[in-house]
């Protein structure tokens, strides 16, 4: 039995599919906190679960590596006293619940802080700091969650909270799509992920000694890693999702194999790369190698990542500081016109899936308020500025036809190739 304890708030794709594995391999017993009752029951009954690692080789093979994660336990989020007790005795904690759920778990963490404060003189709980790794896909996630938790900590315990609890930003780059209904029917705890195993964290945010955790890399220039994930990885996924939806693809790997989309994706990532190099003084050669690896990983058919998952929640993903618009702004600062990125932004405003209530709400706003007013409010893009002109022009082209009817280059990877004569205005190279 492990003698160190990690509390993982959220037992989904990231919590179970990544952090749980890293904590377990580092010698921690992992307590998951979630609201998924069948999953909680399965974790309690087995005391562990299976991760299936599938690489970007195009298919699931019988030889796909499986990893057993144990010992683990699970609690329902409504078991406030039990969760607070687990946090009181924890050596490390993490969240991976989704941005909208953070306000709901903040009181749980605050209850754990109060319990630790009551045990100030005891070890390992009250005498050691508690660092919470915040694995949420939003800017300044750790600072935001610190404020949420702090609002629930009594005044008498505020000094303890500030001195003994750290909130640490990270970027999650392992791809772990939600299990299919068929997978859940066979085993609610099984999860399929790629082998990628790097966890950059903000080294300056820890309180006390930084723990040694497999795959975790404390970084000094953490802003670069955030930008790399958000404006290259996430932006690339969003472009695949939005343009893949317009082209009628079901899966991300199908969108990647589409010659027009592939070429736009490569160029969008190049534009974002230029912006990041300019903003953070990053090593351009290393960043280019990272982009090449991402393009390979995006083609992982075995993960079955859907276009819908990549595209959903456009109101958030089209935000001024978020993946696509933020990348375009960085490119502009570097003197690069975001020709390809503007196609992705326009595609986001064309995403009208009836299965996504937020997409439906966005489309309603466009009808009621007009496109120019909506992009100004949602994305901070003025209609008359260069980016606004580009996005509107592309939005109108995408609105004219459901799919682009044209003859495609087989792969669309030749930089000078006119892969789509006419549909994109004489080839994607013109923007």
N, C-alpha and C positions, 0 to 999 in steps of 0.2 A: 504494500500500500504506500502511495506517495505521502510524504510528510509535509508537502507544501500545497497550498490551496489557491486556486484561481477561480474567480466568479465571472462567468461569461453571460452577460445580459443580452439575450438573443441567441437562439439555437438554430438559426436559419442558415442560408448559404455561406455567409462569412463566418458567423460564430461557430457553427459546427464544421463547415467546410474548410476553415483555415485556422482561426485563432485556437480553436479547441485542439487541433492537431499539434500546433506549435507549443502550446502550454503542456500538453501531455508528454510530448517528446523531450520537454525540458524538466520533467520530473514533478509536475503538478497534478494533483487530483483536480478535476474540473467539475464545478457545479454550474449547470446551465439553468437560466431563468427564462421562461417563455410563457406563452398563452396557448400554445398548440397542444391540446390535451392528448391526442393519440401519440404524438412525438414524445411528450413527457412520460407517458406510460411506458413506451418502448425503451426509453433510456433508463428509467428506473428498473424495469424488469431485467435488462441485460447488463447494466453497469458499464456499457460501452457501446460503440457503434462502428460502422464500416465506412471508410472513404475509398472510393474507386478512382484511381488516377488514370486519366486518358490523355495521351499526348495528341498533338495536331498531325496525326498520321492518316486522317480521312475516314477512320472507321473504329468501332469498338471491337476489340479483339478479346479472345478468351484469355489471353495472357496479360490483359490489363492489370496493373498492379493494384492490390487492395491492402489498405492499412487499417488495422484495428486500433481505435482510440479508447483507452481505458486507464485507470478507473474514472468513471464519470457518475454524476448524480444529476437529478433534475428537480426543479421546483416551479410551481405555477406562480406567476407574478402576483396573484392575489394573496399568496402566503407571505404577507408582509413581515411578520415576526421572524419566520424562518429565513427569508431572504436577508433581512437585517442582520440576523445571527451569522449567516454565511459571510456577509461583507465584513462583519466585525472581526472574523478570524482569518480573512483573506490576506494573502501576500501580494496579490496582483488582481486587477479586475479589468474588464473591457466591455464596451457596448457595441452591438451591431444589430440595432433594432429598427433602423430606418429613421429618417429625420423627423417624420411626423409623430413617431412614438416617443421621442426623447422627453417631452413634457410629462408623459405618463410614468416613466421610470425614474425621473428626477427625485420624487419623494421616497422611492425605495432606497436610492443611494444615500439620500440625506438621513434616512432612518439608520442605515449602516454606519454612517459617520457619527451619529449621536451615540450609537452603541459602542463604537470604538472610543469615543471621548469619555464615556463612563468608565472604560477600562484603561485609562491613561497609563497606569503604572504596570500593566500586564504586558507580557510578550507572548506571541508575536504581535497580537492585535494592537492594543492601544499604544504600545511603545514604539512601533514601527510605522513609517508612512504607508499610505495606500495610494498607489498610482493607478489611474483609470485610463486605459488606452481607448480613445474614442474613434471607433471605426465607422464613421458616418460620412456620407457623400455630400458634404457641404463646406463652404469656406469657413474658416475659424470655428470648426466644430467643437474643439476642446474648450475654447473660451466661452462659447455659447452655452455648452452644457454645464460648465462651472457655474455660470450665472444662474442657470435653472436650478441646480442642486443647492446653491447657496441661498436661494430664496426660501428654501424649506428647512434650513438649518437654524435652530434657535439662536438668539443673540448670545446666550451664555456659552455656546459652543463654536462661535464664529472664529475666535482666535485659533482654536484647535484645527478647525477646518482649513484655514488659510495656511497654517504651518505644516500640517501633516497629510494633506490630500493633494495629489497632483493630477492634472488632467492633460493627457498627452495626445497630440495630433498624430495621425498616421495616414498613409495612403494604401489602399487595398487594390492590388493589381492582379491577384489571382482570380481567374474567371471561374465562377461557380454558379451556373444557372439553377433555378429552382427545380427540384425533382419533378418528374412527370407524374401524372395521376397513377400510371401503371407502376412506377417505382415505389410510390407511397403505399400502394395496395399490397405490394410484396413485402416492403419493409419501410415503415415510416422514418426510420433513422438513417437509412442508406443515403449517401450523397455522392455525386460524381463531380470531380473537379480536374483542372489541369495540374501538372506537377509543379508549376512555377511556385517558388517558395521564398520570396523576398518581402520583408516587412520593414520599410523605412519608417522611422519614428523621429519625432522632434526631441533630440537628445537634451536640449536645454530645458525642457518642460518637466522633467522628472523631479520629484522631491526625494532627496536622499540618494542612495546608491542605485544606479541603473541595474536592474536584474539582467542576468544572462538568459536569453530566450532564443531557442533555435530559430534561425532565419531573421531575427530582429536586428536591424542595423540603425543604431542611434546616429543621426545626421546633424551636422552643424548648419549647413545651408539648406534648411528644410523647405524653404519656399520654392526652391527649384524642383524638389520632388513632388510637391503639391501641384505645381504648374505642369510638370511632365505628365502626371496622371490625369489631371483635369482637362488640359488643353491639347493633349495628344491622344492618350488612351480613350478617355471618355468622349472627347470630341469625335474621334474616329468611329467609335461605336455609334454615336448619335447620327453621324452622317450615313453610316451603313443602314441604320434603322429607318431614317426618314426617306432617303432616296430608294432604299430597298422596298419600302412601302409603296412609293409612287410607281416603282417598276413592277410591282406585283409579286415580290419574293416573300417566302415564308420564313426563311432562316438567314441569319447573318452570313453564313458561309456561302449561301447562294448569291447574296448581294455582292460579296467580295469577288466572286467569280464572274460577275457581270462586268464586261470590259469598260463600259462608260463609268460605272460607279468606282471601279478599281482605280482608274486613272484619276478621277476626281479626289478619291481618298488619298492617294499618294501625294497629290499636289497640295491638298489641304493640310496634311501632316507636315509637308515641307514648309508651308507658310507658317504654321504654328511653331515649328522647330526654329525658324529664323527669329520669331518673336521672343522665344524663350532664351535663345543664345544671347540676344541683345539685352534682355531684361536682367538676366541672372549671371551673365558671363560664363555660361556653361560650355563644356567641351563639345564642340560641334560634331567631332568624329564619333565620340561615345554616344551622343544623342542620336546620331544617324543610325548607329548599330542597334540602339534600342528600338527605333522606329521599324527597322527591318525585322527584328524579332517579333514585334507586335503584329506586323502584317502576316507573319507565319502563324502566330497564335490565333489571330482572328479567323483563320481558316479551319479551326478545329471542329470538324463535323460531329465528332463523338459527343460533344457537349450539347448539341442540339439547341444552341442559343437562338431564340426567335427574334425576328424583326420587330414584333410587337414589344417585347421586353426592352429592346434597345431604344425604341422610339417613345414609349409611354411617358406620361407626365411632361408634356412639352412646355407647360407654363413655367416649370422650374428649370428645365434644361435649356430654355431660350432666354434665361435671365442675363442681365448685363455683365455679370462677373462669372457666369457659368461657362460650360465647356466650349460651345461654338462661338458665341459672341465675345467671350473673354479672349479666346484664341485670336479672333479677328482683330480685336483691339491691340493685342500684343504685336501682331504682324504689322499693323499700321504704325505703331511706335517705332518699329524697326525699318520703316520705309518700304514695306512690302504690301502691295495691294492684295487683299484677301479674296481673290477671284474664286477659288475653289471653296473656301470656307463659306462664302456667301451662298453657294448652292445648298450647302447643308442647312444654313439658317432658313432659307426659303422653303426647303423641304420640310422643316419643322412646322412652319405655318400651313403647310399643305396636309399635315398628318391629321386625318379626320376619322380615325377608327371609332366606330360606335361602341366598341368594347372599353374604351378609355373615357371615363366621364370628364376628365380634365381636357382631353382633346376636343370633346364635344363642346365644353364650355368655351374653349378658345375659338372654335369656329363660330359659335353664336356671337361672341364679342366682335369678331371680324365683320359679320353681317350687320350688327347693330351699330358699331362705332366706326367702322371703316378700317382698312388695313393700316394706313399711315398712323392713325391714333393708337392702334393696338401695339404696333412694333415700338412706338415711342414709349408706351407705358410698360410693356412686358420686357423689352430688350434694351431700352434706353437708346434706341436708334432713331435719330431724326430723319424724316423722309427726304429732306433736301441735302443731307450730307452724303459724301461719296458711298459709304457703306449702305445707307438707306436706298440710294439709287440702284446699287447693285442688287440688293435683296429684293426690291420691288420688281425689277426687270425679270429676275429669275422666278420669282413667285408667279408672275403673270404667265411665263412660259410653262411652268409646271401645272398651272391651273387650266391651261388650254387643252391639255391632253392627259389622259389617265396614265398611259405609258408612252415612252418615246419610241416611235416607230422608225427604226433605222438599222442599217447593217453594221454590226459590231466587229471590231478587231477581236480575234479569239481570246486574247488576254488583256488587251488594253494597256500594256506596260511599256510600249515604245513611246518615249517622251514626245516625239514629234508626230505621232500617228494621228490622223484625223479619224477617230474611231466612230464618230457619229456625225455624218455630213448633214448639216441643216438643222437637226433637232436642237442642238445646243448653240446654234448661231455660227456655223462654220467650224465646228470642233470645239472641244472643251478648252482648248488652249486660249481661246479668246475670252474666257471667263464664264 
